[in-house]
Amino acid sequence: MKTFPVLIAGLALSGWAGAAEIQKDIQYAAPGGVPLLLDARIPDGAGPFPAVVIVHGGGWGGGRKNDPNEVGPMLDPLTEGGIAWFSVNYRLSGQAHYPACVEDVEAAVQWVKAHAKDYRVDPAKVAISGDSAGGHVVDMVAVRATPDKPERHLVAVISFYGPNDLVEDSFRRNGPSPSLQRLFGIPPTTLDTPTVKLLQAASPMAFVSTDLPPFLLLHGTADQSVDYPGSVIWKEVLDAIGVPCELITIPHGVHVMGNWDRMNPPQTEYKQQFVAWLQHAFASAGTGENAAVVKPAPTAVTMDKVPGLWKNVRGPDGSGLRLKADGAGESLAAPACAVTWSFDPATRLVHVDYPAGQGRVVPYAGSPDLAKSAADKIANAGERPKVAFADLRYFPVQDLLISSNGEIFRRQSK
């Protein structure tokens, strides 16, 4: 994978660091009586300033809003770039199960917008950034910010090594990680269809939409916790449907950005790169409360738009599943199995049900060429367990089907 170039060379950091102090432990919500706090730092001056809501990592069960390794590396560059920031705590998995963490951060975004005048922030220029589990949370906040919820509109999303497909992550580990077990309150289990559905419902990949804001992804190739190819695939999916997305690759970078600063030589260019990318995103947005234009709901798609022969064009040739649909709702077929399917025009979602004893093989996340070592290539060369269903979202403008784990299908004939 080509490393990310230095972005927006003409946008230098604007030197806003000054006397403004960090305001600590501001309460933004109290779900179930649990006070949720944030820290804020607003640049000197009249404003209004663009702002970023920052979400810490820690496996959904740990971490804090001022963690020096997780969020610390983001704060000084944002301050020097003249960008206000709000670093938030949220309910951890030991306090409440999913989707509490996502709902809390959604509440933080809405709180920042509601108090924009108090903090000299432009409510039309609010972005969100998170790392690791926090990267997953910010991705979920973005995909849940549908056009009918303008109070959640975001200018941009920055995800540092965030897992965006919990299904594939669990197949890679041969079962949900201990962190996911605690997040959902589930015991160690095999990946049966109910578990896969549970994980899919919390995976940003399953809710990809053309309504999403621009994304910036940052990930190290030697990440031992969240697989680097997952970010490559997330970018491929967003690229396929026209959502702006860039990927900053940290060669040999391990998990947690604080470790990047301690590499030999230190990898610190990403700090200026992500701030420059943010400045560009803010500059491209409007100004004022009415600047965020809500996109209209997608036009309903009729069943006759789906028929054709579809080929999987993402990943190795070995995963090139072909699908055939005649529009009758009962004849989406994969090699060696017949399946039934339904199509929801409101969500543009094709739901596939396989017969008992058959199913969909979940491939390794990405090309084997992206694996970190020869041993990793061998370990990930085999088939994953089969699941009894699959969801594919249809994008009429691009004429694509994209599955819930990021497989991309292009129409070959009509």
C-alpha positions in Angstrom: 0.0 0.0 0.0 1.3 3.4 -1.0 2.0 5.6 2.0 0.0 8.8 2.4 1.5 11.9 0.9 1.9 15.2 2.8 -1.5 16.7 2.6 -2.5 20.2 1.6 1.0 21.6 1.5 -0.2 25.2 1.3 -2.1 24.9 4.6 0.5 25.4 7.4 -0.3 25.2 11.0 -1.6 28.6 12.0 0.1 29.1 15.3 -2.8 29.5 17.6 -1.2 28.0 20.7 -1.5 30.7 23.4 -2.8 31.4 26.8 -6.1 29.6 26.5 -6.4 26.9 29.1 -8.0 23.5 29.1 -11.4 23.5 30.7 -11.7 20.2 32.5 -14.6 17.9 33.6 -17.5 19.7 32.0 -20.7 17.6 32.2 -22.4 17.0 28.9 -24.9 14.3 29.7 -26.0 12.0 32.5 -27.7 8.9 31.1 -29.2 6.8 33.9 -27.7 9.2 36.4 -24.1 8.6 35.3 -22.4 11.9 34.7 -20.4 12.1 31.5 -17.6 14.6 31.4 -15.4 16.2 28.7 -12.4 18.4 28.6 -12.3 21.4 26.2 -9.8 23.8 24.8 -10.9 26.8 22.7 -8.4 29.0 20.8 -7.9 32.6 21.8 -10.0 35.1 19.9 -13.5 35.8 19.0 -14.1 32.8 16.7 -16.2 31.0 15.7 -13.7 28.2 15.5 -14.0 24.8 13.9 -14.1 22.0 16.4 -13.3 18.3 16.8 -14.9 15.9 19.3 -12.2 13.4 20.4 -13.1 9.8 21.5 -10.5 7.7 23.3 -9.7 4.1 22.7 -9.2 1.3 25.2 -11.2 -1.7 24.0 -14.6 -0.1 24.9 -13.8 -1.0 28.5 -10.9 1.3 29.4 -9.2 4.5 28.6 -10.0 8.1 29.5 -10.4 11.5 27.8 -6.9 12.6 28.7 -4.9 9.4 28.0 -1.4 10.5 27.0 -0.9 7.7 24.5 -4.3 7.5 23.0 -5.6 11.1 22.6 -2.5 13.0 23.8 -0.8 13.0 20.4 -3.8 14.7 18.8 -4.2 17.6 21.2 -1.2 19.8 20.6 -1.4 19.6 16.8 -5.1 20.6 17.0 -4.3 23.4 19.4 -1.5 24.7 17.1 -3.8 24.5 14.1 -6.4 26.8 15.6 -9.0 24.1 16.1 -11.1 23.8 19.2 -11.3 20.4 20.7 -13.6 18.5 23.1 -12.2 15.2 24.5 -15.0 13.1 25.9 -15.5 10.2 28.4 -18.3 7.8 27.6 -19.8 4.8 29.4 -17.4 1.8 29.2 -18.5 -1.7 28.7 -18.3 -2.4 32.5 -21.0 0.3 32.9 -23.3 -0.3 30.0 -23.3 -2.6 27.0 -23.4 -1.5 23.3 -24.8 0.9 22.0 -24.3 3.1 25.1 -20.8 4.2 24.0 -22.1 5.3 20.6 -25.2 7.0 22.0 -23.0 8.9 24.5 -20.7 10.3 21.8 -23.8 11.2 19.7 -25.0 13.2 22.8 -21.6 14.9 23.0 -21.7 16.0 19.4 -25.2 17.4 19.9 -24.1 19.1 23.1 -21.2 20.8 21.4 -23.5 22.1 18.7 -26.1 23.3 21.2 -23.4 25.2 23.2 -21.6 26.5 20.1 -22.0 30.1 21.0 -20.9 29.6 24.6 -17.6 28.1 23.4 -17.1 30.3 20.2 -17.5 27.2 18.0 -19.0 27.1 14.5 -21.8 24.5 14.7 -21.5 23.8 10.9 -17.8 22.9 11.3 -17.8 20.0 13.8 -15.7 16.9 13.1 -15.1 13.8 15.1 -11.9 11.8 15.7 -11.2 8.6 17.6 -8.6 5.9 18.0 -9.0 2.1 18.2 -12.3 1.4 20.0 -12.8 5.1 19.8 -12.3 4.9 16.0 -15.1 2.3 15.8 -17.3 4.6 17.9 -16.7 7.6 15.6 -17.3 5.6 12.5 -20.7 4.4 14.0 -21.6 7.9 15.0 -21.0 8.9 11.3 -23.0 6.1 9.8 -25.9 6.7 12.2 -26.1 10.4 11.3 -28.7 9.9 8.7 -30.1 12.9 6.6 -33.2 13.1 8.8 -30.9 13.8 11.9 -29.2 17.1 11.0 -28.2 17.7 14.6 -25.7 14.9 14.1 -24.2 16.2 10.9 -20.4 16.0 10.8 -18.0 17.8 8.5 -15.4 15.0 8.7 -14.4 11.8 10.4 -10.9 10.8 11.5 -10.4 7.2 12.5 -7.1 6.0 13.9 -6.9 2.2 13.4 -10.6 1.8 14.2 -12.2 -1.7 13.6 -15.0 -1.1 11.1 -16.1 -4.8 10.6 -16.6 -6.6 13.8 -17.6 -9.8 12.0 -14.4 -10.1 10.1 -12.4 -9.1 13.2 -14.1 -12.0 15.1 -13.5 -14.5 12.3 -9.9 -13.5 12.2 -9.6 -14.3 16.0 -11.8 -17.5 15.7 -14.4 -15.8 17.9 -15.3 -12.5 19.5 -12.4 -10.9 21.4 -12.7 -10.5 25.2 -13.3 -6.8 24.6 -16.3 -7.6 22.3 -17.6 -10.2 24.8 -17.7 -7.5 27.4 -19.1 -4.8 25.0 -22.1 -7.0 24.1 -22.4 -9.0 27.3 -22.0 -12.3 25.5 -20.0 -15.4 26.6 -17.2 -16.8 24.6 -18.9 -18.4 21.7 -18.6 -19.8 18.2 -19.6 -17.5 15.4 -23.1 -18.8 14.8 -25.6 -16.7 12.8 -27.1 -14.9 15.8 -23.7 -13.8 17.0 -22.7 -12.7 13.5 -25.9 -10.6 13.2 -25.2 -9.0 16.6 -21.7 -8.0 15.5 -22.9 -6.9 12.1 -25.4 -4.6 13.6 -22.6 -2.8 15.3 -20.2 -2.7 12.3 -19.8 0.6 10.3 -19.2 -1.5 7.2 -22.8 -2.8 7.3 -24.2 0.8 7.1 -22.1 2.3 4.3 -24.0 5.1 2.6 -23.3 7.8 0.0 -24.5 10.3 2.6 -21.3 9.9 4.7 -18.9 12.8 5.3 -15.2 12.7 4.2 -13.1 10.2 6.1 -9.4 10.2 7.0 -8.0 6.8 8.2 -4.6 6.4 9.9 -3.2 2.9 10.5 0.1 1.2 11.1 1.0 -1.9 9.0 2.3 -3.8 12.0 -0.8 -3.2 14.2 -1.1 -6.3 16.3 -4.6 -5.5 17.6 -6.7 -4.1 14.7 -5.8 -5.6 11.3 -4.4 -3.0 8.9 -6.1 -4.5 5.8 -9.4 -3.6 7.4 -8.7 0.1 6.8 -7.6 -0.6 3.3 -11.0 -2.3 2.6 -12.9 0.5 4.3 -11.2 3.0 2.0 -12.0 0.8 -1.0 -15.6 0.6 -0.1 -15.9 4.4 0.4 -14.0 5.0 -2.8 -16.3 2.7 -4.7 -19.4 4.8 -3.8 -17.8 8.2 -4.1 -17.3 9.1 -0.4 -14.0 11.0 -0.1 -11.5 9.0 1.9 -7.8 9.2 2.5 -5.5 6.7 4.2 -2.3 7.6 6.1 -0.2 4.5 6.4 2.5 4.3 9.1 5.0 1.7 7.8 5.8 -0.8 10.6 3.6 1.1 13.0 2.1 -0.9 15.9 -1.1 -0.3 17.8 -1.6 3.1 19.5 -0.3 6.3 18.0 1.8 7.1 21.1 4.0 4.2 20.1 4.6 5.8 16.7 6.4 8.7 18.3 8.8 6.3 19.9 9.7 4.5 16.7 13.3 4.7 15.4 13.2 7.0 13.6 10.1 8.6 15.2 7.0 8.7 13.0 5.4 12.1 13.7 4.5 13.5 10.3 1.0 12.2 10.7 0.2 15.0 13.2 0.7 17.7 10.7 -1.0 15.7 8.0 -4.2 15.0 9.8 -4.5 18.6 11.0 -3.9 19.9 7.4 -6.5 17.4 6.1 -8.9 18.8 8.8 -8.2 22.4 7.9 -9.0 21.6 4.3 -12.3 19.8 5.3 -13.3 22.8 7.4 -12.4 25.3 4.6 -14.6 23.3 2.2 -17.6 23.5 4.5 -20.0 26.5 4.8 -20.3 28.9 7.7 -23.1 29.4 10.2 -25.9 27.3 11.6 -27.6 26.7 8.2 -24.4 25.8 6.3 -24.9 22.1 6.7 -27.2 21.1 3.8 -29.2 18.0 4.5 -29.2 15.6 1.5 -32.5 14.4 0.3 -33.5 10.8 1.1 -32.4 8.3 -1.6 -34.9 7.6 -4.3 -36.6 4.3 -3.9 -35.1 1.6 -6.1 -37.4 -0.9 -7.7 -36.6 -4.6 -8.0 -36.0 -4.4 -11.7 -32.9 -2.3 -11.0 -31.1 -5.3 -9.3 -31.2 -8.1 -11.9 -28.0 -9.1 -13.7 -24.9 -11.1 -13.3 -22.7 -9.6 -10.6 -19.0 -10.4 -10.0 -17.1 -9.9 -6.8 -14.3 -7.5 -7.8 -12.7 -6.9 -4.4 -10.0 -9.1 -3.1 -8.2 -12.1 -4.5 -9.6 -13.9 -7.5 -10.3 -16.9 -5.3 -13.1 -14.9 -3.5 -14.7 -13.9 -6.8 -18.2 -15.0 -6.0 -20.7 -14.5 -8.8 -24.4 -13.7 -8.1 -27.3 -13.9 -10.5 -30.6 -12.1 -9.9 -33.6 -12.1 -12.2 -35.7 -9.6 -10.2 -38.3 -12.1 -9.0 -37.1 -12.1 -5.5 -36.4 -15.8 -5.3 -33.4 -16.5 -7.5 -30.2 -14.9 -6.3 -27.8 -17.8 -6.9 -24.2 -18.5 -5.9 -22.1 -21.4 -7.2 -23.4 -24.8 -6.0 -26.3 -23.3 -4.0 -29.7 -21.8 -4.5 -30.8 -19.1 -2.1 -33.8 -17.0 -1.4 -33.6 -13.2 -1.1 -35.6 -10.1 -0.4 -35.0 -6.5 -1.4 -36.0 -3.4 0.7 -36.1 -0.4 -1.7 -36.2 2.1 1.2 -32.8 0.9 2.5 -31.6 -0.5 -0.8 -30.7 -3.7 1.1 -30.6 -7.1 -0.4 -31.0 -9.8 2.3 -29.8 -13.3 1.3 -30.8 -16.5 3.2 -28.9 -19.7 2.5 -30.4 -23.2 2.8 -29.5 -25.3 5.8 -26.0 -26.8 5.5 -24.9 -24.2 3.0 -23.8 -20.6 3.5 -21.5 -17.8 2.6 -17.8 -18.2 3.1 -16.4 -15.1 4.8 -13.0 -14.3 3.2 -9.9 -13.0 4.8 -10.0 -9.2 5.1 -8.0 -8.1 2.2 -5.5 -9.5 -0.2 -2.9 -12.0 1.2 -0.3 -9.6 -0.1 -1.3 -7.2 2.7 -0.6 -9.8 5.4 2.2 -8.9 7.8 4.3 -12.0 7.4 4.6 -15.3 5.5 3.2 -17.1 8.5 0.2 -14.7 8.6 -0.4 -15.4 4.9 -0.6 -19.1 5.5 -2.8 -18.7 8.6 -5.2 -16.6 6.7 -5.3 -18.5 3.4 -8.1 -20.9 4.4 -11.8 -20.4 4.4 -13.7 -18.9 7.3 -16.7 -20.5 8.8 -19.9 -20.2 6.8 -22.8 -18.0 7.9 -26.4 -18.5 6.8 -27.1 -15.0 5.6 -25.6 -12.0 3.9 -26.6 -8.4 3.3 -25.7 -6.5 0.2 -26.5 -2.8 -0.2 -27.3 -1.5 -3.7 -26.0 1.8 -4.9 -28.0 2.8 -8.0 -25.8 5.7 -9.2 -22.6 3.6 -9.1 -24.5 0.4 -10.0 -22.8 -1.5 -7.2 -23.7 -4.2 -4.7 -21.6 -4.0 -1.5 -21.8 -6.7 1.1 -21.9 -6.3 4.8 -18.2 -7.3 5.1 -17.0 -5.0 2.3 -17.1 -7.2 -0.7 -17.8 -5.2 -3.9 -19.9 -6.6 -6.7 -20.1 -5.0 -10.1 -22.7 -5.8 -12.7 -21.3 -7.8 -15.6 -24.5 -8.0 -17.7 -28.1 -7.1 -17.6 
